[in-house]
Amino acid sequence: MESVKYLIIGAGPAGLTFANMLKRRGETSFLVLEAEDEAGGLCRSKEVDGAPLDIGGGHFLDVRDPEVVEFVFSFMPEDEWDRYDRISRIDLGHSVIDYPFESNIWQLPEDEQIGHLLAISRAGCNTGEEKPAEFSRWIPWKLGEKVAEDYMLPYNRKMWCMDLDRIGTYWLEKLPDVSFEDTLRSCIRHSSIYESLPGHASFYYPKKHGYGKVWLDMADAIRDNMVYGVKASELDLDERTVNGHYKGEYIINTAPWTGFEKIPGIGDDMKKALEKLVHTSVVIKYFDETADTDSHWTYFPDEEKEYHRILYRANFCPGSKGYWTESNLKRADLNDGRPYYINEYAYPVNTVDKREAIALILDEAKKKSVIGLGRWGQWEHFNSDVTVKRAMKLANDMI
Ligand SMILES: Cc1cc2nc3c(=O)[nH]c(=O)nc-3n(C[C@H](O)[C@H](O)[C@H](O)COP(=O)(O)OP(=O)(O)OC[C@H]3O[C@@H](n4cnc5c(N)ncnc54)[C@H](O)[C@@H]3O)c2cc1C
């Protein structure tokens, strides 16, 4: 049995940040177990056709928290990154408009604009209708029937490939109501509703590498404490052991809770809660032709197309060509001869009962000094910067 104070499962941004924080604080008794033969998790990149390709999907760094900025740039200095003002679009088949949809309705043909204005004027959030609980009714209530039908509902059907009413609305509640007046003004003035994009208005991407490089550098800084090629398949909560071979005074779990084959010590409530956790899988496919666009990426709600997003690598990765697509695994044709990468765990799904389920799991596990951290440990749509922030905070709190 190998025993350490902190046993960390998973070397994605969460595990790597936590481990590096320990090291910086002088802690030496820790070990990171990683199932793959390299670090980085969903943020990994590979060299494909002479340039980097993000195999977990398009990854861009948009950090606001100064401590996170300092931490990330301490591994890969700012001058090794290019900064871009985001150009992203929505391809509706008949028209291509800037993202976000509700802000750029003015870019559509006149009849389409009128259709949207009428629908927004009748949207439930503008007429005082009671807020529906189901996702598929909440979307038109919030954004108008036409934004829902032309974009949000087909796009979400493609993304999730599941009954949309299993998805909660709590994670979208921060979206501003679509205002009839603002949309009308924007159509008359021919300008966006928002002065700048609500999120990811600008971002960093490495000059010479894919997004995976910074995480490889983080792993290198703790190389003596890394174990690759070990998938934690048995997590014993009472003994705090993994695979009957590694033991921690604390276990920091950043791997998907639903991915363990055995969890000795699990109670009935936690077992039931685990059954409620849902995830989706994403396939990244590479195309070697370069598209004629200045977009960094474009969203595709058209359900005839297998992918929901295209990332135009040539527009953010200097000297590269080609593009890659992102599709839900359930929609992807893996026999078309294109190189592809499957990410089994890509999106934790915000199902109606997820919040209670993950809260119970985290509570029960914590009582046994097993702590969930990161996108899978906390089953949340954290971006990498938020994951880093969470891991830094946990390390600071625990040391
Ligand atoms: C399509 C897509 C686009 C995204 N775009 C962005 C973006 O533009 N910007 C951004 O900041 N974030 C983005 N994200 C989010 C980003 O990927 C996550 O925030 C980040 O990867 C979370 O890090 P993590 O360590 O929690 O999880 P992960 O990156 O998933 O890492 C988990 C690690 O645990 C390992 N593991 C799993 N199971 C086991 C096991 N049983 N035993 C041992 N090891 C195990 C995995 O191999 C992996 O290395 C995107 C995500 C997706 C899916």
The ligand as an ORCA input file, in Angstrom:
! r2SCAN-3c Opt
* xyz 0 1
  C     -16.391     20.956    -25.725
  C     -15.835     21.673    -24.519
  C     -15.374     22.976    -24.666
  C     -14.857     23.652    -23.564
  N     -14.374     24.923    -23.755
  C     -13.769     25.554    -22.744
  C     -13.161     26.836    -22.974
  O     -13.212     27.394    -24.069
  N     -12.529     27.433    -21.933
  C     -12.446     26.831    -20.711
  O     -11.819     27.405    -19.803
  N     -13.011     25.630    -20.457
  C     -13.668     24.978    -21.447
  N     -14.235     23.740    -21.231
  C     -14.240     23.198    -19.860
  C     -12.930     22.501    -19.459
  O     -12.724     21.392    -20.282
  C     -13.040     22.055    -17.992
  O     -13.262     23.169    -17.171
  C     -11.795     21.390    -17.433
  O     -11.296     20.405    -18.282
  C     -12.161     20.786    -16.086
  O     -11.034     20.191    -15.508
  P     -11.192     18.948    -14.548
  O      -9.829     18.617    -14.064
  O     -12.239     19.217    -13.556
  O     -11.789     17.766    -15.477
  P     -11.118     17.004    -16.720
  O     -10.434     17.953    -17.618
  O     -12.200     16.157    -17.303
  O     -10.006     16.077    -16.050
  C     -10.314     14.895    -15.363
  C      -9.083     13.994    -15.396
  O      -9.352     12.832    -14.632
  C      -8.907     11.690    -15.345
  N      -9.728     10.544    -14.900
  C     -11.029     10.333    -15.135
  N     -11.439      9.214    -14.520
  C     -10.367      8.731    -13.854
  C     -10.171      7.624    -12.995
  N     -11.171      6.793    -12.674
  N      -8.926      7.401    -12.496
  C      -7.896      8.242    -12.788
  N      -8.042      9.319    -13.588
  C      -9.264      9.573    -14.098
  C      -9.140     12.054    -16.805
  O      -8.363     11.257    -17.676
  C      -8.724     13.525    -16.792
  O      -7.346     13.670    -17.002
  C     -14.808     23.033    -22.280
  C     -15.271     21.719    -22.142
  C     -15.797     21.044    -23.241
  C     -16.300     19.631    -23.093
*
